């Protein structure tokens, strides 16, 4: 069953294109728990800062959109 991801608006993209877990979850319309599940399963592994904080990039947003919507983005 495909995930229902809310409408995505690139016009409000954060300048750096880098998101913490909660912001990324909000951006793609899934829960932080779902992101942890994806990270643990290897589907979408979070990058980590030198201090161990998880983060995601604009490329990760595009990956999720391509995987669930087969969009040419």
VEXVEXKOL-865658 format. One line per field, with one value per residue: residue in one letter; x, y, z of N, C-alpha, C in turn. Coordinates in pm, 1 decimal, always signed. Example, Ala and Ser with C-alpha at 12.3 -4.5 7.8 and 13.67 -1.06 7.14 Angstrom:
<recs>
type = c(a:s)
n_xx = c(+1319.0:+1285.0)
n_yy = c(-569.0:-225.0)
n_zz = c(+780.0:+708.0)
ca_xx = c(+1230.0:+1367.0)
ca_yy = c(-450.0:-106.0)
ca_zz = c(+780.0:+714.0)
c_xx = c(+1320.0:+1290.0)
c_yy = c(-330.0:+3.0)
c_zz = c(+780.0:+787.0)
</recs>
This chain:
<recs>
type = c(x:x:x:x:x:x:x:x:x:x:x:x:x:x:x:x:x:x:x:x:x:x:x:x:x:x:x:x:x:x:x:x:x:x:x:x:x:x:x:x:x:x:x:x:x:x:x:x:x:x:x:x:x:x:x:x:x:x:x:x:x:x:x:x:x:x:x:x:x:x:x:x:x)
n_xx = c(+84.5:+79.2:+236.2:+66.3:+159.3:+170.6:+95.0:+372.3:+583.2:+819.9:+887.0:+917.7:+1156.5:+1413.5:+1700.5:+1957.8:+1893.0:+1897.3:+1778.0:+1654.8:+1538.9:+1263.2:+1178.5:+1223.5:+1049.4:+807.0:+821.5:+802.4:+576.0:+552.3:+579.7:+814.1:+876.9:+840.1:+1053.9:+1267.4:+1222.9:+1269.9:+1540.3:+1656.5:+1598.8:+1743.0:+1636.2:+1616.1:+1873.2:+1971.4:+2187.5:+2467.0:+2578.3:+2901.0:+2866.5:+2675.7:+2408.1:+2112.8:+2042.1:+1882.3:+1877.5:+1799.1:+1819.5:+1743.8:+1473.1:+1385.6:+1440.0:+1253.9:+1016.9:+1043.4:+1046.3:+791.2:+608.2:+690.1:+787.8:+937.2:+1163.2)
n_yy = c(-117.9:+209.7:+496.4:+784.9:+1080.8:+1415.8:+1707.7:+1846.4:+2123.9:+2286.8:+2553.5:+2672.8:+2589.3:+2526.3:+2728.4:+2602.1:+2341.9:+2128.5:+1915.4:+1852.9:+1561.8:+1594.7:+1812.4:+1713.1:+1494.0:+1630.1:+1766.4:+1564.5:+1437.7:+1217.6:+1029.5:+1088.3:+849.0:+671.7:+752.5:+669.9:+396.5:+353.8:+426.1:+232.6:+3.3:+42.7:+153.5:+435.5:+584.8:+795.4:+1077.6:+1174.2:+1419.0:+1529.7:+1516.7:+1326.8:+1383.0:+1324.5:+1393.9:+1504.8:+1553.0:+1769.3:+1603.4:+1362.1:+1414.0:+1422.9:+1159.5:+1016.1:+1113.5:+1018.0:+739.8:+685.6:+809.5:+786.5:+998.0:+1214.3:+1382.7)
n_zz = c(+0.0:-100.0:+47.9:+167.1:+70.5:+145.5:-57.8:-220.5:-199.8:-362.1:-375.5:-130.0:-31.2:+204.2:+236.8:+259.2:+202.7:+376.7:+627.2:+955.6:+1136.0:+1214.7:+1056.7:+798.1:+797.2:+814.5:+572.5:+375.0:+452.8:+629.1:+935.7:+1208.3:+1325.2:+1112.3:+951.5:+1113.7:+1099.8:+824.5:+820.7:+988.2:+839.7:+613.1:+387.5:+357.0:+458.2:+713.8:+704.3:+907.7:+1138.6:+1262.5:+1531.4:+1558.0:+1505.5:+1319.8:+976.0:+673.8:+315.9:+32.9:-188.0:-73.7:-32.1:-298.7:-369.5:-211.3:-325.5:-590.0:-543.9:-434.7:-595.5:-848.2:-991.6:-1228.9:-1117.4)
ca_xx = c(+0.0:+166.4:+216.9:+2.0:+247.6:+98.6:+146.3:+506.4:+604.4:+962.6:+910.0:+951.8:+1273.9:+1511.6:+1815.4:+2066.5:+1845.6:+1931.4:+1665.9:+1660.5:+1439.5:+1124.6:+1149.9:+1216.6:+924.1:+700.8:+837.6:+754.8:+445.9:+554.7:+615.1:+953.9:+889.2:+856.6:+1191.8:+1354.1:+1203.1:+1342.6:+1682.7:+1694.6:+1586.1:+1835.7:+1565.2:+1660.4:+1962.7:+1999.3:+2326.5:+2491.3:+2680.6:+3012.6:+2817.4:+2580.5:+2270.6:+2065.4:+1988.7:+1846.1:+1903.0:+1702.1:+1827.8:+1661.4:+1334.0:+1362.0:+1440.4:+1124.0:+915.8:+1058.8:+1011.1:+649.8:+522.3:+749.2:+797.0:+1062.8:+1202.9)
ca_yy = c(+0.0:+327.4:+600.7:+906.9:+1192.8:+1537.8:+1787.1:+1895.9:+2256.0:+2321.0:+2698.0:+2712.4:+2511.2:+2588.7:+2769.6:+2504.4:+2212.8:+2028.4:+1908.2:+1758.4:+1455.3:+1642.0:+1897.7:+1626.9:+1418.8:+1724.8:+1799.6:+1456.1:+1392.8:+1092.8:+1051.0:+1067.1:+704.8:+609.5:+779.7:+579.3:+263.5:+353.4:+431.5:+100.7:-98.8:+73.3:+213.3:+574.8:+601.5:+935.4:+1118.5:+1217.1:+1520.8:+1476.4:+1494.5:+1217.0:+1422.5:+1281.2:+1495.9:+1463.1:+1657.3:+1785.5:+1481.2:+1261.2:+1449.2:+1380.1:+1013.3:+972.4:+1144.4:+923.9:+604.5:+668.9:+868.5:+761.5:+1127.1:+1248.4:+1509.5)
ca_zz = c(+0.0:-105.9:+148.1:+121.4:+100.5:+112.3:-169.3:-194.5:-257.0:-364.4:-373.3:+5.6:+5.6:+291.9:+155.4:+259.7:+153.9:+476.6:+721.5:+1067.3:+1121.1:+1222.3:+940.0:+681.2:+808.9:+777.8:+430.4:+289.1:+499.9:+705.4:+1076.1:+1245.7:+1349.1:+980.2:+909.6:+1190.5:+1040.7:+697.3:+852.5:+1041.2:+734.9:+504.6:+274.0:+347.3:+572.2:+746.6:+717.6:+1045.0:+1161.8:+1341.0:+1667.7:+1554.3:+1475.1:+1188.2:+886.9:+537.3:+217.4:-76.0:-268.9:-6.4:-63.3:-436.0:-368.3:-159.5:-426.5:-701.7:-500.8:-405.6:-697.2:-979.0:-1058.1:-1294.2:-1053.3)
c_xx = c(+88.9:+132.9:+144.0:+90.0:+178.4:+167.4:+278.6:+529.4:+751.6:+988.1:+947.2:+1073.8:+1365.5:+1637.1:+1924.5:+2023.4:+1881.2:+1825.5:+1694.7:+1545.2:+1297.1:+1087.8:+1136.6:+1086.4:+806.7:+702.8:+779.2:+626.2:+443.2:+593.8:+765.4:+978.3:+909.7:+998.7:+1289.9:+1344.6:+1280.7:+1493.7:+1730.9:+1690.2:+1684.4:+1768.7:+1608.7:+1744.1:+1993.2:+2149.5:+2343.7:+2600.4:+2793.3:+2971.4:+2708.2:+2436.0:+2233.8:+2018.3:+1964.4:+1867.1:+1789.4:+1703.0:+1745.1:+1513.6:+1299.6:+1356.3:+1305.3:+1015.1:+923.4:+1012.0:+861.1:+557.1:+574.7:+757.1:+933.8:+1105.5:+1352.9)
c_yy = c(+124.2:+426.0:+719.0:+1023.6:+1320.0:+1614.4:+1850.5:+2026.8:+2293.1:+2470.2:+2748.4:+2637.5:+2589.8:+2616.6:+2664.4:+2369.8:+2098.8:+2033.0:+1813.6:+1659.9:+1508.0:+1728.6:+1812.4:+1547.3:+1506.6:+1751.9:+1690.9:+1392.2:+1256.0:+1125.6:+1032.2:+918.3:+629.7:+633.2:+689.6:+437.2:+251.8:+350.6:+294.2:-8.9:-77.7:+134.5:+357.7:+603.5:+749.4:+959.4:+1165.6:+1322.7:+1457.1:+1450.5:+1387.7:+1254.1:+1379.8:+1401.6:+1435.5:+1581.6:+1667.5:+1662.3:+1368.7:+1286.4:+1397.7:+1228.1:+960.7:+997.6:+1047.9:+784.1:+585.5:+724.8:+848.6:+889.5:+1143.7:+1384.1:+1517.1)
c_zz = c(+0.0:+5.0:+86.9:+164.2:+54.7:-0.1:-131.0:-268.6:-249.3:-356.2:-234.7:+57.9:+98.1:+209.9:+147.7:+203.7:+246.6:+586.1:+835.8:+1049.9:+1120.8:+1102.7:+813.6:+681.1:+767.9:+627.6:+339.0:+338.8:+565.3:+849.4:+1097.9:+1272.5:+1217.4:+929.4:+984.5:+1135.3:+909.7:+721.6:+898.7:+934.5:+620.0:+383.4:+250.6:+471.0:+591.1:+746.8:+861.5:+1049.0:+1242.7:+1485.3:+1672.4:+1527.0:+1333.8:+1107.7:+749.0:+444.9:+115.9:-167.3:-207.2:-30.4:-202.4:-445.2:-321.4:-262.9:-544.1:-663.2:-485.0:-511.9:-837.7:-1061.5:-1121.3:-1239.6:-1042.6)
</recs>
